[in-house]
Structure formats: structure tokens, C-alpha cells
């Protein structure tokens, strides 16, 4: 490669964090495709591949109009293969839609440096669409399978109205 091509491949990508290095992939998903308003849904952002996954700074889920959000949690699964570090890092953000309609989590972009290619690249996710029904509508319309299974086995402690006193003194 020419010196110009060499220096072009090593320019910093906009928004690049120096810890985002590795041969990686990026995914985003939601715990549910449809929820009633007021019920939480978890947005998961996961990076997988070779690199120091504990150090990765994943793209945050942006503020979404009409939702409340909670602080994200993080989890890593670290593996080593042939002396190389790898695995996955997942960041979960719980959001609670406050009104009905369609909740759209926009596509996330994440600049990384891939040492195997010797170049920066920007990984992208697809937008996530979640259908939000009116509050309580889904629960009232959709019976939960086995919801009464526990109730069928419950009985009152004393059905005959007797008191709970001891019949005789303790031994």
C-alpha cells in the first residue's frame, strides 16, 4: 500500500473509543416485540468476537421519547482461544413505554478498530420496533397459560372453622 493509503486506514473514526479494538460483531435486540404501556422491555446490545471484551465501550441506547429508562447493566463472558482473549459483552437497558403506539429504538453505530484488517470500521445494528398496546389491554385480552394452576391446589388452612389452639400441652 502507498503511504497515503496506509495513513488513511489508521485515521481515527468519529466517536471511536480507544478500548474498542478487536475482530467484533454488534447485535441489538428487545426482550419483547409487543408490550402494554407501562410494562418494561429490555433492550440488549451485545458485542462478540476477539478482543478485550471487558474493556469495550458499547454504544448506549439513546433517550427514547415517551419512555422511562433505568441504568444499564453489563455482563461479560470471557473466553481464551490460542492465547487470545475474546467472548461477549452485553449491556441491557430497561425502558418502560408510557404511551401506546410504536416504540422505535434507532439503529446504533459503533466505531471499532479491527487489528486483523488493520483498519477502522463502523458496526451497525438494525432499528428495533416494539408495538406498545394500551395499558392493561394485553393482559386482559390474553389469558396466561397455567395462570390458575397454583390456585387450584390451594385450600384454606381450616375449612371447618376450628380454632388453631393446641389440643394438648407440648411434650
C-alpha positions as CSV (number, residue, x, y, z in Angstrom):
1,X,0.0,0.0,0.0
2,X,1.1,3.5,-0.6
3,X,1.8,5.8,2.4
4,X,-1.4,7.8,1.7
5,X,-3.4,4.6,1.8
6,X,-1.6,3.4,4.9
7,X,-2.3,6.7,6.8
8,X,-5.9,6.8,5.7
9,X,-6.6,3.3,7.1
10,X,-5.2,4.4,10.5
11,X,-7.2,7.7,10.9
12,X,-9.4,7.7,13.9
13,X,-13.1,7.1,13.2
14,X,-15.5,9.7,14.5
15,X,-16.7,8.6,18.0
16,X,-14.0,5.9,18.3
17,X,-13.0,5.0,21.9
18,X,-9.5,3.5,22.2
19,X,-10.8,0.5,24.1
20,X,-12.9,-0.7,21.1
21,X,-10.3,-2.9,19.5
22,X,-10.9,-6.4,18.1
23,X,-12.5,-8.5,15.5
24,X,-16.0,-7.9,16.6
25,X,-19.7,-8.0,15.7
26,X,-22.6,-6.0,17.1
27,X,-26.2,-7.0,17.8
28,X,-29.2,-5.3,19.4
29,X,-32.5,-6.9,20.4
30,X,-35.5,-6.4,22.6
31,X,-36.9,-8.9,25.1
32,X,-40.4,-8.5,23.7
33,X,-41.8,-7.4,20.3
34,X,-45.1,-6.2,21.9
35,X,-45.8,-4.9,25.4
36,X,-48.6,-2.9,27.1
37,X,-47.9,0.7,28.0
38,X,-46.3,0.8,31.5
39,X,-44.7,-2.6,31.2
40,X,-40.9,-2.8,31.0
41,X,-38.9,-4.1,27.9
42,X,-35.2,-4.8,28.0
43,X,-33.0,-3.6,25.1
44,X,-29.9,-5.8,24.8
45,X,-26.7,-4.6,23.0
46,X,-24.1,-7.3,22.5
47,X,-20.6,-7.3,21.1
48,X,-19.0,-10.7,20.3
49,X,-15.6,-11.7,19.0
50,X,-11.9,-11.5,19.6
51,X,-10.6,-8.7,21.9
52,X,-10.7,-7.5,25.5
53,X,-14.5,-7.7,25.9
54,X,-14.3,-6.5,29.5
55,X,-13.0,-3.1,28.3
56,X,-15.4,-2.5,25.4
57,X,-17.5,0.7,25.5
58,X,-20.7,-0.3,23.7
59,X,-23.0,2.3,22.2
60,X,-25.7,3.4,24.7
61,X,-29.4,3.1,23.9
62,X,-30.4,6.7,23.3
63,X,-33.1,8.6,25.2
64,X,-36.5,7.5,23.7
65,X,-39.4,9.9,23.8
66,X,-42.3,8.7,25.8
67,X,-40.3,6.2,27.9
68,X,-38.7,6.0,31.3
69,X,-35.4,4.2,31.4
70,X,-33.3,2.7,34.1
71,X,-29.5,2.5,34.4
72,X,-28.0,-0.2,32.2
73,X,-26.4,-3.4,33.5
74,X,-23.4,-5.1,32.0
75,X,-22.3,-8.7,31.7
76,X,-19.3,-10.3,30.1
77,X,-18.5,-13.9,29.0
78,X,-14.7,-14.1,28.5
79,X,-13.1,-16.9,26.6
80,X,-9.5,-17.6,25.6
81,X,-8.6,-19.5,22.4
82,X,-5.0,-20.0,21.4
83,X,-3.8,-17.4,23.9
84,X,-6.2,-14.8,22.5
85,X,-8.9,-13.1,24.6
86,X,-12.5,-13.0,23.3
87,X,-16.1,-13.6,24.2
88,X,-19.0,-11.3,24.5
89,X,-20.1,-8.2,26.4
90,X,-23.8,-7.4,26.8
91,X,-25.4,-4.1,28.0
92,X,-29.1,-4.3,29.0
93,X,-31.2,-1.2,29.3
94,X,-34.7,-1.4,30.7
95,X,-37.2,1.0,29.2
96,X,-40.8,1.5,30.1
97,X,-43.0,2.9,27.4
98,X,-45.6,5.3,28.8
99,X,-48.0,5.5,25.9
100,X,-49.3,3.3,23.2
101,X,-48.0,3.2,19.6
102,X,-44.8,2.1,18.1
103,X,-41.6,2.4,20.1
104,X,-38.5,2.6,17.7
105,X,-35.0,2.1,19.0
106,X,-32.9,3.6,16.2
107,X,-30.0,1.8,14.6
108,X,-26.9,2.0,16.7
109,X,-23.4,2.6,15.2
110,X,-20.2,1.7,16.9
111,X,-16.7,2.5,15.5
112,X,-14.1,-0.1,16.2
113,X,-10.5,-0.9,15.1
114,X,-10.0,-4.4,13.7
115,X,-6.4,-5.3,14.1
116,X,-6.8,-8.3,11.7
117,X,-7.8,-5.9,8.9
118,X,-5.6,-3.1,10.2
119,X,-8.5,-0.6,9.7
120,X,-11.3,1.2,11.4
121,X,-14.8,0.1,10.7
122,X,-18.2,1.2,12.0
123,X,-20.5,-1.6,13.0
124,X,-24.3,-1.0,12.9
125,X,-27.4,-2.6,14.2
126,X,-30.9,-2.7,12.7
127,X,-33.6,-0.5,14.3
128,X,-35.8,-2.3,16.8
129,X,-39.5,-1.8,16.6
130,X,-41.7,-2.6,19.6
131,X,-45.5,-2.5,19.4
132,X,-47.0,-0.8,22.6
133,X,-50.6,-1.5,23.3
134,X,-52.8,0.5,25.7
135,X,-52.1,-0.1,29.4
136,X,-53.7,-3.3,30.6
137,X,-55.1,-4.3,27.2
138,X,-52.8,-7.1,26.5
139,X,-53.2,-8.7,30.0
140,X,-57.0,-8.5,29.8
141,X,-57.2,-9.9,26.3
142,X,-54.6,-12.6,26.5
143,X,-55.1,-15.3,29.1
144,X,-51.8,-16.6,30.6
145,X,-51.4,-20.3,30.2
146,X,-51.3,-22.0,33.6
147,X,-52.2,-18.9,35.5
148,X,-54.7,-20.7,37.6
149,X,-52.6,-23.9,38.1
150,X,-51.4,-22.8,41.5
151,X,-54.8,-21.5,42.7
152,X,-56.4,-24.9,42.0
153,X,-54.1,-26.6,44.6
154,X,-54.7,-24.0,47.4
155,X,-57.2,-24.6,50.1
156,X,-57.9,-22.7,53.3
157,X,-55.9,-23.8,56.4
158,X,-59.1,-24.6,58.4
159,X,-62.2,-25.1,56.3
160,X,-64.3,-26.3,59.2
161,X,-63.9,-23.1,61.3
162,X,-62.0,-24.8,64.1
163,X,-59.5,-22.7,66.1
164,X,-55.8,-23.0,66.0
165,X,-55.2,-23.9,69.6
166,X,-53.2,-26.9,70.8
167,X,-55.2,-30.0,71.7
168,X,-52.7,-30.8,74.5
169,X,-49.6,-29.2,76.1
170,X,-46.3,-29.6,74.4
171,X,-44.2,-32.7,75.3
